């Protein structure tokens, strides 16, 4: 290793992925933890919206790379161009497809002073998803029966042979659990379009999931290993909560597999421990890079990215600490604002120094301020609005205490001490008295002035108990039950007035059976959007796709489905708040710049929509709205008209952005409840909102503590 006075400069890639993050952010965090200011990290990205690369203090400089499809020569030339300006000691590629490229280029890179530690092509070929079943068969390793279907027109035949549920996997990455032939066909089409080469089909194995992260030395021996059990798996099948474990059987099994591989560099082994067969481990996947939770190895005292870098620069035998079992993590989000000029400059010139960003640090609060309870505090499946509300209020001196109201031990916000002072678990029931008693107990124990419900499905329950809470001195600002129901998708569909001055409500059809559904497809054409009345939506492109989604939605309990013509154009979302007289107090409109697969906003910029504010004030007054709201619009790319798609009875998840803009809508809501008028601060119109994923260290016993007692306190 170099002397500490000389900084090590390492290039790291893989900063995209949004709600399914690529590993680069976690690798960079682990290196920063390990080496602090003794390292310069050069971030390699393929587009300006790689949100994992922008958080303040993470990397030193960003560089745009040519697409891998441009060929090895383009990648090498770009690296050497960067190296000529800022000499690079090592490169750690963090994406599957990159590892092959940099492995082929490793000798040319080393001749230019840039070191790597990567497997050779033969070893890479042996772990590809198509090849892995043969590798397992040849080496007597348990793995699910796998069928490679290169022609997806044959998917239905093989899927029926395997039975349901089953896993449909892309040839490079991504997988989906499906429950029917129709869904298997649709997911196979989607994955094949993304990755090519057909798909893989596997029977679904019921059991606990485990992941082992490994670094192998130059001589193929194991340098370090961190085994993790997935505790919480979201709708996408991704582990967002996990704990480092000590399991001699798992470690022995992993070591045996690695011995057969002759590996060099990072590696990720994924297993399922089958419940029905005495706890045998089935190897599901091998990935040729670090997992996206690898910063957890630092939390556990065995920093694998740091060990890898040391091995790259100075190979030798080292005494490696074992990871501490019981170290757990929860994946949450990190939100920040950066200058739009920086994004523009990066896109134009291809490199930029990393910015200083706003990360909503807590300031001193008034000891006589308001005590606020907030629901919707998780990013387990989707990012809930309560996280953004808490980030907004955390910076305000009028607020004394913030309480998070959750539903389960894996609510990510429950384990983020920078957001909440205490966490309380709400009863997951429709019983009004149980909910009232829970709020009353919080009021009695800790004091409570306001509850801000932030989830669609719970708003109606809180409206029902609003008078009961008011009697005990707990305030809310919510619409009446009638108004709440009048903003539903069904009501929008049935509204007689479709055209307002600044926007219109698009045509749609509500269907309850197959006959109505297929008639609506014929009437409206494609593409379409299918929406559940109480949540959930998906864009469909053809009859086959529509049929698969229709069946899936019915299987998930949707009795009525809204079929709406898809409108192509820019998407906007408007957040605001009305007072108890339905007067519009403040409003913020943003244009969506980055969206995840579910359509949620991961990047946005404030915009002006002339005439909309006045029009919405009239609309909301007619609706008799009270409290927070979010309205979603699409501006038709052809007609240039705004179409109102949805009205949500709470703030959007990006609401923390309004605090950076100087128009703090959650604070406006609180002060409005108590009759205090607020005035916008000096606004910064030149900001872009971005969000990335972020793992927080948690002691595993806190999950059990919260599950048993229903209360967590943060110091």
C-alpha positions in Angstrom: 0.0 0.0 0.0 1.1 3.6 -0.6 2.0 5.8 2.4 -1.0 7.5 3.9 0.3 11.0 2.8 -0.3 9.9 -0.8 -3.9 9.4 -1.8 -5.0 6.3 -3.5 -7.1 7.0 -6.6 -9.7 4.3 -7.5 -12.4 4.3 -10.2 -15.7 2.8 -9.2 -18.8 2.2 -11.4 -22.4 1.2 -10.9 -24.3 4.2 -9.5 -27.7 3.7 -11.1 -30.6 1.3 -10.4 -32.9 3.7 -8.5 -35.0 1.5 -6.1 -33.0 -1.6 -7.2 -29.6 0.1 -6.7 -26.4 -1.0 -8.5 -23.5 -1.7 -6.1 -21.3 1.3 -6.8 -22.7 3.5 -4.1 -22.3 0.9 -1.4 -18.7 0.1 -2.6 -17.8 3.7 -2.6 -19.3 4.2 0.9 -17.3 1.2 2.2 -14.0 2.6 0.7 -14.7 6.0 2.2 -15.4 4.4 5.6 -12.1 2.5 5.3 -9.7 5.1 3.9 -11.5 8.4 4.7 -9.6 11.3 3.1 -6.7 9.1 2.0 -8.6 8.1 -1.1 -9.9 9.8 -4.2 -12.9 8.0 -5.7 -13.6 8.5 -9.4 -17.2 7.7 -10.3 -17.9 6.1 -13.7 -21.4 6.5 -14.9 -23.3 5.9 -18.1 -25.8 8.8 -17.8 -26.2 12.0 -15.8 -29.1 10.6 -13.8 -27.1 8.0 -11.9 -28.5 9.2 -8.6 -26.3 7.0 -6.4 -23.2 9.0 -7.5 -24.3 12.5 -6.4 -24.6 12.3 -2.6 -22.3 14.8 -0.9 -18.9 13.5 0.2 -19.2 10.1 -1.5 -17.0 10.5 -4.6 -14.6 13.2 -5.7 -15.3 13.3 -9.4 -17.8 12.0 -11.9 -17.1 10.8 -15.4 -19.4 9.9 -18.2 -18.6 6.6 -19.9 -19.5 5.4 -23.4 -22.1 2.5 -23.5 -20.5 -0.9 -23.2 -22.2 -1.7 -26.6 -19.7 0.8 -28.1 -17.0 -1.9 -27.7 -13.9 -2.5 -25.6 -11.9 0.0 -27.6 -14.2 2.9 -26.6 -14.2 1.9 -23.0 -10.3 1.7 -22.9 -9.9 5.0 -24.6 -12.2 6.7 -22.2 -10.4 5.2 -19.2 -7.0 6.2 -20.6 -8.3 9.7 -21.2 -9.4 10.0 -17.5 -6.1 8.4 -16.4 -4.1 11.0 -18.4 -5.7 13.8 -16.3 -6.0 12.1 -13.0 -3.8 8.9 -12.8 -5.9 6.0 -11.5 -4.4 3.3 -9.3 -7.2 0.7 -9.6 -10.6 0.1 -11.1 -13.4 -1.8 -9.3 -16.2 -2.5 -11.9 -19.5 -3.1 -10.1 -21.8 -4.3 -13.0 -22.0 -7.9 -14.4 -21.5 -6.9 -18.0 -18.6 -4.6 -17.1 -16.6 -7.3 -15.4 -16.1 -9.2 -18.7 -15.1 -6.0 -20.5 -12.5 -5.0 -17.8 -11.2 -8.5 -17.6 -10.4 -8.5 -21.3 -8.8 -5.1 -20.9 -6.9 -5.8 -17.7 -3.4 -6.3 -19.3 -3.7 -3.1 -21.3 -4.9 -1.2 -18.2 -2.0 -2.6 -16.1 0.5 -1.4 -18.8 -0.8 2.1 -18.1 -0.5 1.7 -14.3 -4.1 0.8 -13.6 -4.6 -2.4 -11.6 -7.6 -4.7 -11.4 -8.5 -8.0 -9.7 -10.9 -9.9 -11.9 -11.7 -13.5 -13.0 -10.7 -14.8 -16.4 -13.2 -15.4 -19.2 -13.4 -19.2 -18.6 -14.5 -18.7 -15.0 -16.9 -15.9 -16.0 -18.5 -18.2 -18.5 -19.0 -21.0 -16.0 -21.2 -18.8 -13.7 -23.4 -17.2 -16.3 -27.0 -17.9 -15.7 -27.2 -20.1 -18.7 -24.1 -22.1 -17.8 -24.6 -22.3 -14.0 -26.9 -25.4 -14.0 -24.2 -27.4 -15.9 -21.5 -26.1 -13.5 -23.6 -27.3 -10.5 -24.3 -30.6 -12.1 -20.7 -31.2 -12.9 -19.6 -30.4 -9.4 -22.5 -32.0 -7.5 -23.9 -28.7 -6.2 -27.6 -28.5 -5.3 -29.5 -26.1 -7.6 -33.1 -25.8 -8.9 -33.8 -27.6 -12.1 -33.4 -24.9 -14.8 -34.6 -24.7 -18.4 -33.1 -22.2 -20.8 -35.8 -21.2 -23.3 -34.0 -19.3 -26.1 -37.3 -18.9 -28.1 -39.9 -17.3 -25.8 -42.7 -18.6 -28.0 -42.0 -21.9 -26.1 -42.3 -20.4 -22.6 -45.9 -21.4 -22.1 -45.1 -25.1 -22.8 -42.1 -25.3 -20.5 -43.8 -23.2 -17.8 -46.7 -25.6 -17.7 -44.3 -28.5 -17.4 -42.6 -27.0 -14.4 -45.9 -25.8 -12.7 -46.7 -22.7 -10.8 -45.5 -20.6 -9.1 -42.2 -20.5 -10.9 -39.3 -18.1 -11.5 -38.7 -16.4 -14.8 -35.1 -15.0 -15.1 -33.3 -12.9 -17.6 -30.1 -14.3 -19.1 -28.0 -11.5 -17.5 -30.1 -10.1 -14.6 -33.6 -9.7 -13.1 -36.1 -12.3 -12.2 -39.8 -12.4 -11.4 -42.0 -14.9 -9.6 -45.1 -15.7 -11.6 -48.3 -17.6 -10.8 -49.8 -18.3 -14.2 -49.1 -19.1 -17.8 -50.1 -15.6 -18.9 -47.8 -13.9 -16.5 -44.9 -16.2 -17.4 -45.3 -15.3 -21.1 -45.5 -11.6 -20.3 -42.5 -11.5 -18.0 -40.5 -13.7 -20.4 -41.2 -11.1 -23.2 -40.2 -8.2 -21.0 -36.9 -9.9 -19.8 -36.0 -11.1 -23.2 -36.5 -7.6 -24.7 -34.2 -6.2 -22.0 -31.4 -8.7 -22.0 -31.8 -10.9 -25.0 -31.0 -14.6 -25.3 -34.4 -15.9 -24.2 -35.1 -16.6 -20.5 -34.5 -19.2 -17.8 -37.4 -21.0 -16.0 -37.0 -22.4 -12.5 -39.4 -24.0 -10.1 -40.0 -21.7 -7.1 -38.4 -23.0 -3.9 -40.0 -22.1 -0.6 -37.4 -21.2 2.0 -35.1 -18.7 3.6 -32.8 -16.7 1.4 -29.1 -16.2 2.1 -26.3 -14.3 0.3 -22.6 -14.7 0.7 -20.3 -11.9 -0.4 -16.7 -12.9 -1.0 -13.3 -11.5 -2.1 -10.8 -13.9 -3.6 -7.0 -13.2 -3.8 -4.7 -13.3 -6.8 -4.0 -17.0 -5.9 -7.7 -17.8 -5.8 -7.8 -18.3 -2.1 -10.5 -16.5 0.0 -9.5 -13.2 1.4 -12.8 -12.3 3.1 -16.4 -13.5 3.4 -19.6 -12.0 4.7 -22.7 -14.2 4.9 -26.1 -12.5 5.3 -29.6 -13.8 5.8 -32.3 -11.9 4.0 -34.9 -10.9 6.6 -37.1 -8.7 4.5 -37.8 -9.3 0.8 -39.8 -6.7 -1.1 -42.3 -7.2 -4.0 -39.5 -7.3 -6.5 -37.8 -10.1 -4.7 -34.9 -8.0 -3.5 -33.5 -8.2 0.1 -34.0 -4.8 1.7 -33.5 -6.0 5.3 -30.8 -8.5 6.3 -28.5 -9.6 9.1 -24.9 -10.9 9.1 -24.9 -14.5 10.4 -22.5 -17.2 11.5 -23.5 -20.5 9.9 -20.6 -23.0 9.6 -22.6 -25.2 7.2 -23.3 -22.3 4.8 -19.7 -21.1 4.9 -18.4 -24.6 4.3 -20.8 -24.9 1.3 -19.7 -21.5 -0.1 -16.0 -22.4 0.3 -16.5 -25.6 -1.5 -18.2 -23.9 -4.5 -15.5 -21.2 -4.6 -12.7 -23.8 -4.6 -14.3 -25.3 -7.8 -14.4 -21.8 -9.5 -10.7 -20.7 -9.1 -12.0 -17.2 -8.7 -10.3 -13.8 -8.4 -11.9 -10.6 -7.1 -15.4 -10.0 -5.8 -18.2 -12.6 -5.9 -21.8 -13.0 -4.7 -23.4 -16.4 -4.0 -27.2 -16.6 -3.5 -28.8 -19.5 -1.8 -32.2 -20.7 -0.6 -32.4 -23.1 2.3 -35.2 -25.4 1.4 -37.6 -25.8 4.3 -38.8 -29.3 3.4 -35.4 -31.0 3.1 -33.6 -30.7 6.4 -32.3 -27.2 5.7 -30.2 -28.0 2.5 -28.8 -25.0 0.7 -29.7 -24.6 -3.0 -27.4 -22.4 -5.0 -29.6 -20.0 -7.0 -27.2 -17.6 -8.6 -23.5 -16.5 -8.7 -22.8 -12.9 -9.5 -19.4 -11.7 -10.6 -19.4 -8.5 -8.5 -20.2 -7.2 -5.0 -23.9 -7.2 -3.9 -25.6 -3.8 -3.5 -25.6 -4.2 0.3 -21.8 -4.6 0.5 -21.4 -1.6 2.8 -22.8 -3.9 5.5 -19.5 -5.7 5.5 -18.0 -2.5 6.9 -20.7 -2.3 9.5 -19.8 -5.9 10.6 -16.1 -5.1 10.9 -14.9 -6.9 7.7 -14.8 -4.3 5.0 -14.7 -6.3 1.8 -14.3 -3.4 -0.7 -11.4 -2.1 1.4 -9.8 -5.6 1.5 -10.2 -5.9 -2.3 -8.5 -2.6 -2.9 -5.5 -3.6 -0.6 -5.2 -6.9 -2.4 -5.3 -5.2 -5.8 -2.5 -2.7 -4.9 -0.4 -4.9 -2.7 -1.1 -8.7 -2.7 0.0 -10.4 0.5 -1.4 -12.5 3.3 -3.3 -10.4 5.9 -5.0 -11.2 9.1 -8.7 -10.7 8.3 -11.3 -10.2 11.0 -14.4 -12.3 10.9 -17.7 -10.3 10.4 -19.7 -9.7 13.6 -22.9 -11.8 13.5 -26.1 -9.9 14.4 -25.1 -6.8 12.5 -28.2 -5.9 10.5 -29.1 -3.4 7.9 -32.2 -1.7 6.5 -32.3 -0.1 3.1 -33.8 3.3 3.1 -33.5 6.4 0.9 -31.3 9.4 0.8 -32.7 12.6 -0.8 -30.9 15.7 -1.8 -31.0 18.7 -4.2 -28.3 19.7 -6.6 -28.0 22.6 -9.0 -29.6 22.1 -12.4 -26.5 23.8 -13.9 -24.3 21.0 -12.6 -26.4 18.3 -14.3 -26.2 20.3 -17.5 -22.5 20.8 -17.2 -21.9 17.1 -16.6 -23.9 16.1 -19.6 -22.1 18.6 -21.8 -18.5 18.1 -20.7 -18.6 14.5 -19.4 -17.0 15.1 -16.1 -17.5 17.2 -13.0 -16.3 17.5 -9.4 -18.9 16.0 -7.1 -21.2 18.7 -5.5 -22.1 19.6 -2.0 -25.7 18.6 -1.5 -28.4 19.3 1.0 -29.0 16.3 3.3 -31.5 17.7 5.8 -29.5 17.6 9.0 -31.4 18.3 12.2 -31.1 21.7 13.8 -31.9 22.7 17.4 -35.7 22.6 18.0 -37.8 24.7 20.3 -38.5 23.1 23.7 -42.1 24.5 23.4 -42.6 23.4 19.8 -45.2 21.1 18.4 -45.0 17.3 18.8 -45.9 15.6 15.5 -46.7 12.0 14.6 -46.3 10.9 11.0 -47.4 7.7 9.3 -46.0 6.2 6.0 -42.4 5.8 7.2 -41.1 3.0 5.1 -39.4 2.4 1.7 -39.7 -1.4 1.8 -41.7 -1.7 -1.4 -42.2 1.9 -2.4 -41.0 5.1 -0.9 -43.7 6.4 1.4 -44.5 10.1 1.9 -44.0 10.1 5.6 -40.2 10.0 5.1 -40.2 13.2 3.1 -42.6 14.9 5.6 -40.3 14.0 8.4 -37.2 15.4 6.5 -39.1 18.6 5.9 -40.1 19.1 9.5 -36.8 17.9 11.0 -35.2 21.3 10.0 -37.8 23.6 11.5 -37.5 25.2 14.9 -41.2 25.2 15.5 -41.1 21.4 15.8 -40.0 19.9 19.1 -40.5 16.1 18.6 -41.2 13.9 15.6 -42.8 10.5 16.1 -42.9 7.8 13.4 -46.0 5.7 13.3 -45.3 2.4 11.6 -46.8 -1.0 11.0 -43.9 -3.5 11.2 -40.3 -4.0 12.4 -38.9 -3.6 8.9 -40.3 -0.1 8.3 -37.1 1.6 7.1 -37.8 5.0 8.7 -38.1 3.3 12.1 -34.4 2.7 12.1 -33.2 6.1 10.9 -32.4 8.2 14.0 -31.9 11.3 11.9 -35.6 11.4 11.1 -37.5 10.5 14.3 -37.2 10.8 18.0 -39.4 7.8 18.7 -41.3 5.2 16.8 -44.7 3.7 17.7 -46.4 0.8 16.0 -50.0 1.3 14.9 -52.6 -1.5 15.1 -53.1 -3.0 11.7 -56.8 -3.1 12.0 -60.0 -1.3 10.9 -61.2 -1.1 14.5 -61.7 2.6 15.2 -61.3 2.3 19.0 -58.0 0.5 18.7 -56.6 3.2 16.6 -58.0 6.0 18.8 -56.6 4.2 21.9 -53.2 3.9 20.4 -53.0 7.6 19.6 -54.3 8.5 23.0 -51.6 6.3 24.7 -48.9 8.2 22.7 -50.5 11.5 23.8 -50.5 10.4 27.4 -47.0 9.0 27.4 -45.1 11.5 25.3 -47.4 14.4 24.4 -48.8 14.8 20.9 -50.2 17.8 19.1 -50.8 16.7 15.4 -51.1 13.5 13.4 -50.2 13.6 9.7 -51.5 10.4 8.0 -49.5 9.9 4.8 -50.9 6.6 3.3 -53.9 6.4 1.0 -55.4 3.4 2.6 -55.4 4.8 6.1 -56.8 8.3 5.4 -60.4 7.1 5.7 -59.8 5.5 9.1 -58.3 8.8 10.4 -61.1 10.8 9.0 -63.5 8.6 10.9 -61.7 9.1 14.3 -60.9 12.8 13.7 -63.5 14.1 16.2 -62.4 11.5 18.8 -58.8 12.7 18.5 -59.8 16.3 18.7 -61.5 15.6 22.0 -58.1 14.5 23.5 -56.2 17.5 22.0 -54.8 15.8 18.9 -55.4 17.8 15.7 -55.5 16.8 12.0 -56.2 18.5 8.7 -58.2 16.2 6.6 -61.1 16.3 4.1 -64.6 15.1 5.0 -65.4 11.5 4.2 -67.6 12.6 1.3 -64.9 14.8 -0.2 -62.4 12.0 0.3 -64.5 9.6 -1.7 -65.2 12.2 -4.4 -61.5 12.4 -5.3 -61.3 8.7 -6.1 -60.4 7.3 -9.6 -64.0 6.2 -9.9 -65.3 9.6 -9.2 -62.9 11.2 -11.6 -64.2 8.8 -14.3 -67.8 9.7 -13.5 -67.3 13.5 -13.4 -69.6 15.3 -15.7 -67.3 18.3 -16.2 -64.3 16.8 -18.0 -62.8 20.1 -19.3 -61.5 22.8 -17.1 -59.6 25.9 -18.2 -56.1 24.6 -17.6 -56.6 20.9 -17.6 -59.0 18.1 -18.5 -59.9 14.7 -17.2 -59.2 11.9 -19.7 -61.7 9.4 -20.9 -61.7 6.0 -19.2 -63.9 2.9 -18.6 -64.5 0.9 -15.5 -64.8 -2.8 -15.9 -65.8 -5.6 -13.6 -65.8 -8.7 -15.8 -64.1 -10.2 -18.8 -66.7 -9.1 -21.3 -66.5 -5.4 -20.3 -62.7 -5.6 -20.2 -62.2 -6.9 -23.7 -64.8 -4.5 -25.0 -62.9 -1.6 -23.5 -59.6 -2.8 -25.1 -61.4 -2.8 -28.5 -62.9 0.6 -27.8 -59.7 2.4 -26.5 -56.9 0.6 -28.4 -53.3 0.5 -27.2 -51.3 1.4 -25.3 -53.5 1.6 -22.2 -53.1 2.0 -18.5 -54.9 -0.5 -16.2 -55.6 0.9 -12.7 -56.9 -0.7 -9.5 -59.6 1.5 -8.0 -57.7 1.4 -4.7 -54.2 1.5 -6.0 -51.8 -0.1 -8.5 -51.4 0.6 -12.2 -49.6 -0.8 -15.2 -49.1 0.3 -18.8 -50.0 -2.4 -21.3 -49.1 -2.6 -25.0 -51.1 -5.5 -26.5 -53.9 -8.0 -25.9 -51.5 -10.6 -24.5 -49.9 -8.2 -22.1 -53.3 -6.7 -21.0 -54.7 -10.2 -20.5 -51.8 -11.1 -18.2 -52.1 -7.9 -16.1 -56.0 -8.3 -15.9 -55.7 -11.8 -14.5 -53.0 -10.7 -12.0 -55.0 -7.8 -10.8 -58.1 -10.0 -10.4 -56.1 -12.5 -8.5 -54.9 -9.7 -6.2 -58.4 -8.9 -5.2 -59.3 -6.0 -7.5 -63.0 -6.2 -8.1 -63.1 -3.1 -10.4 -60.5 -1.9 -12.8 -60.1 1.4 -14.6 -59.1 1.1 -18.2 -57.6 4.4 -19.4 -56.1 5.4 -22.7 -52.4 6.0 -22.3 -51.4 9.6 -22.9 -47.8 10.1 -24.1 -46.1 13.2 -22.8 -44.2 14.8 -19.9 -45.5 13.9 -16.4 -46.0 16.5 -13.7 -47.1 16.3 -10.1 -48.5 19.1 -8.0 -48.4 19.1 -4.2 -50.3 21.6 -2.0 -52.4 22.1 1.0 -55.8 23.7 1.6 -56.9 25.1 5.0 -60.0 24.2 6.9 -62.1 26.5 4.7 -60.8 24.8 1.5 -58.7 27.8 0.6 -55.6 26.8 -1.4 -52.6 28.0 0.8 -49.6 27.0 -1.2 -48.7 24.8 -4.2 -45.6 23.4 -5.8 -45.5 21.8 -9.3 -42.6 19.6 -10.4 -41.8 17.9 -13.7 -40.7 14.2 -13.3 -37.3 13.7 -14.7 -36.5 10.2 -13.3 -39.0 7.5 -12.5 -38.5 3.9 -11.2 -40.4 1.0 -12.7 -43.4 1.6 -10.5 -43.7 5.2 -11.8 -42.5 6.8 -8.6 -40.5 10.0 -8.8 -36.7 9.7 -8.2 -35.7 12.9 -9.9 -37.7 16.2 -10.5 -37.4 19.9 -11.1 -39.8 22.7 -10.0 -41.8 24.2 -12.9 -44.3 26.9 -13.5 -47.6 25.8 -15.1 -49.3 29.1 -16.1 -53.0 29.2 -15.1 -53.0 25.9 -13.3 -52.8 27.4 -9.8 -56.0 29.5 -10.2 -57.8 26.7 -11.9 -56.9 24.2 -9.2 -57.9 26.7 -6.5 -61.4 26.7 -8.0 -61.5 22.9 -8.5 -60.4 22.2 -4.9 -62.8 24.7 -3.5 -65.6 23.0 -5.5 -64.4 19.7 -4.2 -64.3 21.2 -0.6 -60.8 19.8 -0.1 -59.0 20.2 3.3 -55.4 19.3 4.0 -52.5 18.0 1.9 -53.0 16.7 -1.6 -51.1 15.5 -4.7 -52.4 15.8 -8.2 -50.8 13.9 -11.1 -50.9 15.2 -14.6 -49.6 14.2 -18.1 -49.2 16.9 -20.7 -50.3 15.4 -24.0 -47.3 15.5 -26.4 -49.5 16.3 -29.4 -52.3 18.5 -28.0 -50.2 20.2 -25.3 -53.1 19.8 -22.8 -52.7 18.8 -19.2 -54.7 15.7 -18.2 -55.5 15.1 -14.5 -54.7 11.4 -13.9 -55.1 11.0 -10.2 -55.8 12.9 -6.9 -54.0 11.5 -3.9 -55.2 12.5 -0.4 -51.7 13.1 1.0 -48.3 14.6 0.2 -46.2 12.9 -2.5 -43.0 11.0 -1.4 -40.8 13.8 -2.9 -42.3 16.4 -0.5 -39.0 17.0 1.2 -37.9 18.8 -1.9 -40.3 21.7 -1.0 -38.2 22.4 2.0 -35.1 22.9 -0.2 -37.1 25.2 -2.4 -38.1 27.4 0.5 -41.8 26.4 0.3 -42.1 23.9 3.2 -45.6 22.4 2.6 -45.6 20.1 5.7 -44.8 23.0 7.9 -47.5 25.1 6.2 -49.9 22.3 7.1 -48.9 22.3 10.8 -49.1 26.0 11.2 -52.4 26.2 9.3 -53.9 23.8 11.9 -53.1 26.3 14.6 -54.2 29.4 12.6 -50.7 30.7 11.8 -50.0 32.1 8.4 -46.8 31.1 6.6 -44.8 32.9 4.0 -42.5 31.3 1.5 -38.8 31.9 2.1 -36.5 33.0 -0.7 -36.9 30.2 -3.3 -34.2 28.5 -5.3 -35.7 27.6 -8.7 -32.5 26.1 -10.1 -32.6 22.9 -8.1 -33.1 19.3 -9.1 -34.4 16.7 -6.7 -32.7 13.3 -6.6 -33.1 10.2 -4.5 -30.8 7.2 -4.0 -30.8 4.1 -1.8 -28.9 4.1 1.5 -28.3 1.2 3.9 -28.5 2.0 7.7 -26.8 -0.1 10.3 -29.2 -1.7 12.8 -28.6 -4.0 15.7 -30.7 -7.1 15.0 -32.2 -7.2 18.5 -34.0 -3.8 17.7 -36.2 -5.6 15.2 -37.3 -8.0 18.0 -37.6 -5.1 20.5 -39.9 -3.1 18.2 -41.9 -6.2 17.2 -42.6 -7.2 20.9 -43.0 -3.8 22.5 -44.2 -1.7 19.6 -41.9 1.2 20.7 -38.4 2.4 19.7 -36.6 5.4 21.1 -33.7 7.1 19.4 -31.1 9.0 21.4 
